[in-house]
Amino acid sequence: MINLSIIIPIYNEEESILKLYQELKKVLSNLDMQYEIIAVNDGSDDNSYRVLKKISQNDNAFKVVNFRKNFGQTAAISAGIDISKGEIIIPIDADLENKPEDIPNLLNKLNEGYDIVSGWRKHRWKESFFTRRLTSYIANLLISKIVGLKLHDYGCTMKAYKRDVIKDIKFYGDMHRFIPAYAMWYGAKIAEIPIDHEPRQYGESKYGIGRTFRVLLDILTVKFLTDYLNRPMHFFGRIGFWLFFFSFLSGISALCLKVFLGISLILTPLPLLTVFLIVIGIQFILMGFLAEILIRTYYESQNKPIYLIKNKINF
């Protein structure tokens, strides 16, 4: 029986793979656990796959998943989770920024009764406070406020998960960073510990400014799914009623201008704005009805309950 699965998403990391493997083996060999290492080659166009294949020929515990093309880090981690067999799952970056020496610390914290332990690269960007560290702090603070789970480092790949809390979660886009938020929705107990961080030794970072905008959109998606998936009318209906409220204010303002100042209704855009807000408000409420129908169809067609039972006694 495999106790621990290490998942490595890889995209053009040929120079760092072997060193990471050697560091992992050194740490894992000292653990009293059956383990597997799953390397997911995410459509690399360098020699990453050759290096992975060579390592796998000499170590049966080292498994390789090779994508046909680049699907992104979330897809690579998701594939590793689906294929893995360990009761505990730990993804780790392939660029040597995460240190395998922190794996025992994650496991020790997990053994205290937590379902997920998230790594916190506490001393990252020490030399770039205003350009990188401050923006990272603000981004993580914003995410924590929106999703309702305070973590200092959502972007850290290195986290320890118990399989039973994430096995049914499906991820899209760049959602891997929000796994703790999804798991919290399922009732998971989550902790965070500082881990070591080393600057990238080889190659160039795969992260650019474009990823920031995608993450912001993913935050909104997570917020909707965690708060309103089972009650979408509360989301769309709330917007609809706020639009009705503003339409009421707009209509009252138009009437006041007409009655007290003698300004004709055709000389102000307020009547048109009132009608526009009413129409949009009705559309949002109708969208809420349609979303409610879709959610019920989703659950009933698959016999999915809208709750999750952690355990049962005397059944």
C-alpha positions in Angstrom: 0.0 0.0 0.0 1.3 3.4 -1.0 1.2 6.0 1.8 2.7 9.1 0.0 2.5 10.4 -3.5 4.8 13.2 -4.7 3.5 15.0 -7.8 5.9 17.0 -10.0 4.4 19.1 -12.8 7.1 19.7 -15.3 7.4 22.1 -18.3 10.8 22.6 -19.8 12.9 21.8 -16.7 15.5 19.4 -18.1 18.3 21.0 -16.1 16.7 20.7 -12.7 14.9 17.3 -12.9 17.8 15.0 -12.0 18.9 17.2 -9.0 15.3 17.4 -7.7 15.0 13.6 -8.0 18.2 13.0 -6.1 17.1 15.4 -3.3 13.7 13.7 -3.1 15.1 10.2 -2.9 17.4 11.3 -0.1 14.5 12.7 1.9 11.9 10.0 1.1 14.3 7.1 1.9 14.4 8.3 5.5 10.7 8.2 5.9 9.0 5.1 7.1 6.4 5.2 4.3 5.7 3.6 1.0 5.9 6.3 -1.6 5.7 7.0 -5.3 7.0 10.0 -7.4 4.7 11.0 -10.3 6.3 13.3 -12.8 3.8 14.9 -15.2 5.5 16.2 -18.3 3.2 19.0 -19.4 4.1 19.1 -23.1 7.8 20.1 -22.7 9.6 21.0 -25.9 13.1 20.5 -24.4 14.7 17.2 -23.2 12.6 16.9 -20.1 10.9 13.7 -21.2 14.2 12.0 -22.0 15.5 12.8 -18.6 12.3 11.5 -17.0 12.3 8.3 -19.0 15.9 7.6 -18.1 15.2 8.0 -14.4 12.1 5.8 -14.6 14.1 3.0 -16.1 16.2 2.7 -12.9 13.5 3.4 -10.3 10.1 1.7 -10.3 8.8 4.2 -7.8 9.4 7.0 -10.2 6.4 7.2 -12.6 6.0 9.5 -15.6 2.9 10.9 -17.2 3.5 12.5 -20.6 1.0 15.0 -22.0 0.5 15.4 -25.7 0.8 19.1 -25.4 1.0 21.8 -22.8 -2.2 22.0 -20.8 -1.0 24.0 -17.8 0.1 23.4 -14.2 -3.5 22.9 -13.0 -4.1 20.1 -15.5 -0.7 18.5 -14.6 -1.4 18.5 -10.9 -5.0 17.2 -11.5 -3.7 14.3 -13.6 -1.1 13.5 -10.9 -3.8 13.4 -8.2 -6.2 11.3 -10.4 -3.4 8.7 -11.1 -1.8 8.7 -7.7 -2.5 6.0 -5.1 -1.1 7.6 -1.9 -3.2 8.5 1.1 -1.2 11.7 1.3 -0.4 13.8 -1.8 2.3 16.5 -2.0 2.8 18.5 -5.2 6.2 20.1 -5.6 7.6 22.5 -8.2 10.3 21.1 -10.5 12.4 24.3 -10.6 14.1 23.6 -7.2 12.5 26.6 -5.6 10.7 24.2 -3.2 13.0 22.1 -1.0 12.2 18.4 -0.5 13.6 18.8 3.1 10.3 20.4 4.0 8.3 17.3 3.3 8.7 15.8 6.8 7.6 19.1 8.3 4.4 19.1 6.2 3.8 15.5 7.2 4.3 16.2 10.9 1.8 19.1 10.8 -0.6 16.9 8.9 -0.4 14.3 11.7 -1.6 16.9 14.2 -5.1 16.4 12.8 -5.2 18.6 9.7 -6.5 17.7 6.3 -4.3 20.1 4.3 -1.0 21.8 5.2 0.0 24.7 3.0 3.5 25.8 2.4 4.4 29.5 3.1 7.5 30.8 1.3 7.9 33.3 4.1 11.2 34.8 3.0 10.5 34.9 -0.8 11.3 38.2 -2.6 13.5 39.5 0.2 15.5 41.6 -2.2 12.4 42.9 -4.2 10.1 44.3 -1.6 8.2 46.8 -3.7 8.2 45.1 -7.0 7.4 41.5 -6.0 6.9 41.0 -2.2 4.4 43.8 -1.6 2.3 42.9 -4.6 2.3 39.2 -3.5 1.2 40.3 0.0 -1.6 42.3 -1.4 -2.7 39.6 -3.8 -2.8 36.9 -1.0 -4.6 39.3 1.3 -7.2 39.9 -1.3 -7.7 36.2 -2.1 -8.0 35.4 1.6 -10.7 38.1 2.1 -12.7 36.9 -0.9 -12.6 33.1 -0.4 -12.7 33.4 3.4 -9.6 31.4 4.1 -6.5 33.2 5.4 -3.3 31.9 3.8 -0.1 33.9 3.3 1.0 32.1 0.1 -1.8 30.8 -2.2 0.7 30.5 -5.0 2.9 28.0 -3.3 2.7 24.6 -5.1 4.1 22.7 -2.2 1.2 21.6 0.0 0.3 18.3 1.7 -3.2 16.9 1.2 -5.1 14.0 2.6 -6.6 12.2 -0.4 -10.1 11.9 1.0 -10.6 15.7 1.1 -9.6 16.4 -2.5 -10.3 13.2 -4.5 -13.7 14.5 -5.8 -12.6 18.1 -6.6 -12.1 18.9 -10.2 -9.9 21.8 -11.3 -9.9 24.1 -14.3 -8.0 27.2 -15.4 -5.4 28.0 -12.8 -7.5 26.7 -10.0 -4.8 24.5 -8.4 -3.8 27.4 -6.1 -7.3 27.4 -4.7 -7.4 23.8 -3.7 -7.4 24.7 0.0 -10.4 27.0 -0.6 -12.4 24.3 -2.3 -11.4 21.8 0.4 -12.5 24.2 3.1 -15.9 24.2 1.4 -16.0 20.4 1.9 -15.2 20.9 5.6 -11.4 20.3 5.6 -9.2 21.5 8.4 -6.3 23.5 7.0 -3.0 24.7 8.5 0.0 26.7 7.1 3.7 26.4 7.9 6.8 28.3 6.7 9.0 26.4 4.2 12.3 27.2 2.7 12.5 28.8 -0.7 15.5 29.0 -3.1 15.7 31.2 -6.2 15.3 29.5 -9.5 18.7 27.9 -10.5 18.0 27.1 -14.2 15.9 28.5 -17.0 13.3 31.3 -16.8 10.1 31.7 -14.8 6.9 30.6 -16.5 4.9 33.3 -14.7 4.1 36.6 -16.4 1.7 39.6 -15.9 -0.9 37.8 -17.9 -1.3 35.2 -15.3 -2.3 37.9 -12.7 -5.5 38.7 -14.7 -6.4 35.0 -15.0 -5.9 34.5 -11.3 -8.3 37.4 -10.6 -11.0 35.8 -12.7 -10.4 32.5 -11.0 -10.9 34.2 -7.6 -14.3 35.4 -8.7 -15.1 31.9 -10.0 -14.1 30.3 -6.7 -16.1 32.9 -4.7 -19.2 32.0 -6.8 -18.7 28.3 -6.5 -18.1 28.3 -2.8 -20.8 30.7 -1.8 -23.6 30.3 -4.4 -23.2 27.0 -6.3 -26.2 25.5 -4.5 -28.2 28.7 -4.4 -27.4 30.7 -7.6 -30.7 32.7 -7.2 -29.2 34.4 -4.1 -26.4 35.7 -6.3 -28.3 36.7 -9.4 -31.4 37.8 -7.5 -29.4 40.0 -5.2 -27.9 41.9 -8.2 -31.4 42.1 -9.8 -32.9 43.7 -6.7 -30.1 46.1 -6.4 -30.7 47.1 -10.0 -34.4 47.6 -9.1 -33.4 49.8 -6.2 -31.2 52.0 -8.4 -34.0 52.2 -11.0 -36.4 53.4 -8.2 -33.9 56.1 -7.2 -33.5 57.1 -10.8 -37.2 57.3 -11.4 -37.8 59.3 -8.2 -35.0 61.7 -9.2 -36.6 62.2 -12.6 -40.0 63.0 -11.1 -38.4 65.4 -8.5 -36.7 67.3 -11.3 -40.0 67.5 -13.2 -42.1 68.5 -10.2 -39.8 70.9 -8.3 -37.5 72.3 -11.0 -39.8 72.0 -14.0 -37.2 70.0 -16.0 -39.0 68.0 -18.7 -38.5 64.2 -18.6 -37.3 64.2 -22.2 -34.4 66.6 -21.2 -32.8 64.2 -18.8 -31.5 60.6 -19.3 -32.9 59.5 -16.0 -36.2 58.0 -17.4 -34.2 56.0 -19.9 -31.8 54.9 -17.2 -34.8 53.8 -15.0 -36.2 51.6 -17.8 -32.8 50.2 -18.6 -32.1 49.2 -14.9 -35.5 47.6 -14.6 -35.0 45.5 -17.7 -31.5 44.4 -16.7 -32.8 43.6 -13.2 -35.5 41.4 -14.6 -32.9 39.6 -16.7 -30.7 38.9 -13.7 -33.6 37.4 -11.8 -34.6 35.3 -14.8 -30.9 34.1 -15.0 -31.2 33.1 -11.4 -34.2 31.0 -12.2 -32.4 29.3 -15.1 -29.3 28.7 -12.9 -31.5 27.1 -10.2 -33.0 24.8 -12.8 -29.5 23.8 -14.1 -28.2 23.1 -10.6 -31.2 20.9 -9.8 -30.8 19.1 -13.1 -27.1 18.6 -12.4 -27.7 17.1 -9.0 -30.7 15.0 -9.8 -29.4 13.6 -13.1 -26.3 12.3 -11.3 -27.9 11.5 -8.0 -25.5 13.9 -6.3 -26.5 15.0 -2.8 -26.1 18.7 -1.9 -24.2 17.6 1.3 -21.2 15.4 2.2 -21.2 12.9 5.1 -17.8 12.6 6.9 -18.7 9.4 8.6 -21.5 7.2 10.0 -22.0 5.4 13.3 -24.0 2.2 13.9 -25.2 1.8 10.3 
